[in-house]
Each structure stands twice: as C-alpha cells, then as structure tokens.
C-alpha cells in the first residue's frame, strides 16, 4: 500500500498529511520547516488542505473527508467520543473516560489521545486536565493552547 505525503504550511502551522489508499491516515504537526520534503498533492490532499484553511480561518468546524484509523478498539472508541466534542468547547480526560464508558480508565484515555494520528480532525486538543489546565498534546502544549485560543476567538466573535 503506497502512502502519499504532502505538507500544509499556513497560519503559523506546518502539517504533514499522509494518504493511504483513498483516505487520510495521518495529520501531524512538524516542528521544523526543514522537515518538509517535496511532494505532490493528490485530489484528496487538495480537499484536506482546503478544509484545513477553512478551519484555521474559523469557517469550518467539522471535516468531511475519508479517514482511516489505526488503533485498538478502545482507542477508536475514545477517538469517536473526541470527535463529538463541539468546536470551541473542552472537556476533561475524566469526562472523556466517562463518555467512553470507561470512567476509571483516565490514563488509558490519555494514552489514546497521545496515539491519535489525525490531529485537528480528531480534536484531542479539546481534552484538558480536570482542573482546567492544558496538559498533554503530541504536538506540544503551545500548539494545543493556540488551537484552543483559535477556536475560542472564532466562537466569541459576533
């Protein structure tokens, strides 16, 4: 199975987009623009980039391109619950564990968030500590904070 990789660099963010077959299997943040290699966009990559632009402009709140998940049944259950968190809202890891029908599995929920390969689309940046603190994010706490602020800014605009 060949993977097609492209890059998205706008709005101060640099993302790697991986397509496997006819779906997106990874969207991850790059720390460094030097990590970008030459790539060519498939039609699906063009759709994904267009929707990401809309998201960063505050126009798009949900994504509608095909995704492929790689994880355990529990991780997929957690990711499905994460996708139900509304744009501009946050919930705690303990609330997410409760919603995933595993209220005592808070650490496992955190691990599932950390294994999420579809950042932004599966918005684990919306999951925070019970005390309201920004904790844990594969791309770093600064990126998580910026995404939360971006969504809150859009929500608060008249």
N, C-alpha and C positions, 0 to 999 in steps of 0.2 A: 504494500500500500504506500503510494508516494504521498509525501506531505508537501504542500505548497506554503511557502512562508512569505509574508510581506510585512511592511512596517508602517506605522502611523505615527507621525510626529507633528503635533499641533497643540496649541493651548498650553504649552509648557509640559506636555506629557509625551513620552515616547513609548509606543506599544509594539509588541511583536504579535502578529496574528498568524496562527497555524491552521491550515485547512487540511483535513484528512478526508479523502473521498469527496462527498458533497456536503460536508458540514464543517463547522468550526470546532476545533478540539482544544484550542488554547488561545487565550488573550492574556499576555503578561506584560508587565512594565519592565522597561530596560532602564538601568541606572545610568547608562552611558551612551551617548550618540555614536561612539566608536564601535558599539556592538552591532550596528546596523550593517548588513551586507546587501549587495544588490539583490533585487527581487523583481518579479513581475506580478502584477495583480491579475487574479482570476476575476471572473464576473462576480463571484461571491465575495471576494475581498473588496471589490468596489462597493458593494452593498453594505458590508460591515463598516467600512471607513465612512461612508455617507451617514450611517446611523450613529457612529461614534461622534462625528462632527455635530450632529443634531443634539446628542446627549450633552456634549460639552457646552453647547450654546443654550442649553436649558429647554430645548424644544421637544426632545424625545425623553420619555420616562420609562419606556419598555423597548425591548428589542424583539425583532421577529424574523431572524434568520435561523437556519437549522444549526443545532448544536449537537456535539457528541461528547458524552461524559465518560470518563474512565475512573472508576472508583468502586468501593464496596456498596452494598445495598444501603447500609446505614449512611454512608457519605452522600449517596444520591438522595436519600430521604431528607437529610439536612439541607442539601443544596436546593431541593424543591421548596422547602419551607423558607429559605433565604429569599428565593425569587418572589415570595408573597409579601415581603416587607415593602410597603409603599415608598416610592420616591420621596426623599426628604425626611423620612422617619428613621429612627433607630430603635433597636431592641437589644436587650442584654443576652449574653451567652446562656444564662439560666432560662430566660424566656424562650430562647430558640430551642433549648433542650426539651422544655415542656411541650412546645409546639410539635417537636419531632417525636413525641410520645416516649421520651426517654429522660424524664426530669432529673435523674441522678447522674446522667452522662454528660455533665458540663464540660469536662476535659476532653471527652471524645468529640463533642461538638466543636470545640476549639481546634482540635486536630483536623476535623473535616473542613473547617474554614481554611486552615493552612494548606490543605491539599487541593483546594479549588484552583483549577487551571483556567477558569473562564472569568477572570476579574472584570469588574464593572457589570458585565452581563448577569452573572450570579453575584449580586452585590453584597459580598461579605463585609464590605466597608461599612455597612449599615448595622453591623453587630458590634456592640461595645460592652465594656465592663458594667456590672450591676450598679456600681457607684457613679456611672456616667463617664468614666474615664475612657479615653481612646486607648485600646490595647490591641496588640497583635494584628499584623497585616503582612502578607507575603511581600508586598512592595515597600513596606516601611510605614511607620506611624505618620510621617509627614505627608505622604501621598494619601493615606486614609483620611487624615484631617482635611486636606484640600478637597477631596471628593465630598465629604460631609458638608463642608462650607459651601461648595459649589451648589449642591442640591438645596441647602437651606437658603442661599441667596436667591435662587430662582423661585422658591416657594414664597419668599417674603416680598418679592416684587409685585406691585399692583398690576 
